[in-house]
């Protein structure tokens, strides 16, 4: 079963009484049981470095709670915190691994290629967008250009134009609506 048996069974691990904690403090409780706590966390995480981080975090949480909580068995409480933090860290690590792309796989993907036909279509679309923007009032065109083509935030555009962010939002909405109507093919 391992050094501790199960998480709820501390086996030969001494149980610290509240009196021991008051006399010796949380620091001695931590230093006296640190290795066993790390071993327990490592059994969940599979990594000694992550286990050390979890034990440290658990101790800091217990330390920061101070006298706010009357803890009957601080050592058992610390083991429970380590267990819970280990499980949380393991879940987060698994989730991050699921959504992160492997850099080597990205390097193997071919770069998107555009042929002459795609480039010609892109140029025609760009010209149509330029014509649609030319139909807009100057202020609305400026809002569109700054926010959609130059990458400014709506707040930055508002500051540049000395206008409210709400007005910029409405001008951008109108510009986008106008451009969509000009660029989308007509329904047959």
C-alpha positions as CSV (number, residue, x, y, z in Angstrom):
1,X,0.0,0.0,0.0
2,X,2.9,2.4,0.2
3,X,4.4,4.3,3.0
4,X,1.2,5.7,4.4
5,X,-1.2,3.0,3.4
6,X,-4.1,5.1,2.2
7,X,-4.6,8.8,2.6
8,X,-7.0,8.4,5.6
9,X,-4.7,5.9,7.4
10,X,-1.5,7.4,8.7
11,X,-0.2,4.1,10.0
12,X,2.9,4.8,12.1
13,X,2.9,8.5,11.4
14,X,2.7,10.2,14.7
15,X,-0.4,12.3,15.3
16,X,0.3,15.8,16.5
17,X,-2.0,17.0,19.2
18,X,-3.3,20.6,19.3
19,X,-1.1,21.1,22.3
20,X,2.0,20.0,20.3
21,X,1.1,22.4,17.6
22,X,0.7,25.3,20.1
23,X,4.0,24.4,21.8
24,X,6.1,23.6,18.8
25,X,4.2,25.7,16.2
26,X,3.2,24.9,12.6
27,X,6.8,25.2,11.5
28,X,8.0,22.1,13.4
29,X,4.9,20.2,12.3
30,X,5.8,21.0,8.7
31,X,9.5,20.2,9.0
32,X,8.9,17.1,11.0
33,X,6.5,15.6,8.4
34,X,7.6,17.3,5.2
35,X,9.2,14.3,3.6
36,X,6.2,12.0,4.3
37,X,3.9,14.7,2.9
38,X,6.0,15.1,-0.2
39,X,6.0,11.3,-0.7
40,X,2.2,11.2,-0.4
41,X,1.8,14.0,-2.9
42,X,4.4,12.4,-5.3
43,X,2.3,9.2,-5.2
44,X,-0.5,11.2,-6.8
45,X,1.4,13.5,-9.0
46,X,4.3,11.3,-10.1
47,X,6.7,14.2,-9.9
48,X,8.8,15.1,-6.9
49,X,9.2,18.8,-7.9
50,X,5.4,19.2,-8.2
51,X,4.9,17.3,-5.0
52,X,7.2,19.7,-3.2
53,X,5.3,22.7,-4.6
54,X,2.0,21.2,-3.4
55,X,3.3,20.6,0.1
56,X,4.7,24.1,0.3
57,X,1.4,25.6,-0.9
58,X,-0.6,23.5,1.6
59,X,1.6,24.6,4.4
60,X,1.3,28.3,3.4
61,X,-2.5,28.0,3.2
62,X,-2.5,26.5,6.7
63,X,-0.1,29.1,8.0
64,X,-2.1,32.0,6.4
65,X,-5.3,30.7,8.0
66,X,-3.7,31.5,11.4
67,X,-6.0,31.2,14.4
68,X,-9.1,31.6,12.3
69,X,-9.8,27.9,12.4
70,X,-9.6,25.7,15.4
71,X,-8.1,22.6,13.9
72,X,-8.5,19.5,16.0
73,X,-5.8,17.5,14.3
74,X,-3.5,19.9,12.3
75,X,-1.4,17.0,10.9
76,X,-4.4,15.2,9.5
77,X,-5.7,18.5,8.2
78,X,-2.4,19.2,6.4
79,X,-2.4,15.7,4.9
80,X,-5.9,16.3,3.6
81,X,-4.9,19.6,2.1
82,X,-1.9,18.0,0.4
83,X,-4.1,15.3,-1.0
84,X,-6.7,17.8,-2.3
85,X,-4.1,20.1,-3.8
86,X,-2.4,17.2,-5.4
87,X,-5.6,16.0,-7.1
88,X,-6.4,19.6,-8.2
89,X,-2.9,20.0,-9.6
90,X,-3.1,16.7,-11.4
91,X,-6.5,17.6,-13.0
92,X,-5.2,21.0,-14.1
93,X,-2.1,19.5,-15.6
94,X,-4.2,17.0,-17.5
95,X,-6.5,19.7,-18.7
96,X,-3.6,21.9,-19.8
97,X,-2.0,19.0,-21.6
98,X,-5.3,18.3,-23.5
99,X,-5.4,21.9,-24.9
100,X,-1.8,22.6,-25.5
101,X,-0.4,21.9,-28.9
102,X,2.9,20.0,-29.2
103,X,5.4,22.4,-30.8
104,X,7.0,19.6,-32.8
105,X,3.6,18.7,-34.4
106,X,3.1,22.3,-35.3
107,X,6.5,22.4,-37.0
108,X,5.5,19.4,-39.1
109,X,2.3,21.1,-40.5
110,X,2.7,22.5,-43.9
111,X,2.4,26.2,-44.3
112,X,-0.8,27.3,-45.9
113,X,-0.2,28.0,-49.6
114,X,-2.2,30.3,-51.7
115,X,-2.2,29.9,-55.4
116,X,-2.7,32.7,-58.0
117,X,-6.4,32.2,-57.9
118,X,-6.7,32.6,-54.2
119,X,-4.5,35.7,-54.3
120,X,-6.6,37.2,-57.1
121,X,-9.8,36.6,-55.1
122,X,-8.2,38.1,-52.0
123,X,-7.2,41.2,-54.0
124,X,-10.8,41.6,-55.4
125,X,-12.2,41.3,-51.9
126,X,-9.8,43.9,-50.6
127,X,-10.8,46.2,-53.5
128,X,-14.5,45.7,-52.7
129,X,-13.8,46.4,-49.0
130,X,-12.0,49.6,-49.9
131,X,-15.0,50.7,-52.1
132,X,-17.4,49.9,-49.2
133,X,-15.3,51.9,-46.8
134,X,-15.2,54.8,-49.2
135,X,-19.0,55.0,-49.0
136,X,-18.8,55.5,-45.2
137,X,-18.5,58.9,-43.4
138,X,-15.0,59.7,-42.5
139,X,-15.4,59.2,-38.7
140,X,-17.0,55.8,-39.2
141,X,-14.3,54.8,-41.7
142,X,-11.6,55.9,-39.2
143,X,-13.3,53.8,-36.4
144,X,-13.3,50.7,-38.7
145,X,-9.8,51.2,-39.9
146,X,-8.3,51.8,-36.5
147,X,-10.1,48.9,-34.7
148,X,-10.3,46.3,-37.4
149,X,-7.2,46.9,-39.6
150,X,-4.7,48.6,-37.2
151,X,-5.6,46.6,-34.1
152,X,-6.5,49.5,-31.7
153,X,-9.1,48.8,-28.9
154,X,-12.4,50.6,-29.0
155,X,-11.3,52.6,-26.0
156,X,-8.1,53.7,-27.7
157,X,-10.1,54.7,-30.8
158,X,-12.5,56.7,-28.6
159,X,-9.6,58.5,-27.0
160,X,-8.1,59.3,-30.4
161,X,-11.4,60.7,-31.7
162,X,-12.4,62.4,-28.4
163,X,-15.6,60.4,-28.5
164,X,-17.3,58.1,-26.0
165,X,-16.6,54.3,-26.2
166,X,-20.3,53.8,-26.7
167,X,-20.3,56.0,-29.8
168,X,-17.3,54.2,-31.2
169,X,-19.1,50.9,-30.6
170,X,-22.1,52.1,-32.6
171,X,-20.0,53.5,-35.4
172,X,-18.1,50.2,-35.6
173,X,-21.3,48.2,-35.7
174,X,-22.6,50.4,-38.5
175,X,-19.4,50.1,-40.5
176,X,-19.3,46.3,-40.1
177,X,-23.0,46.0,-41.1
178,X,-22.4,48.2,-44.2
179,X,-19.2,46.3,-45.2
180,X,-21.0,42.9,-44.8
181,X,-23.9,44.1,-47.0
182,X,-21.5,45.1,-49.7
183,X,-19.2,42.1,-49.5
184,X,-21.7,39.3,-49.1
185,X,-23.0,37.9,-52.3
186,X,-26.6,38.8,-52.9
187,X,-29.2,36.1,-52.2
188,X,-30.6,34.7,-55.4
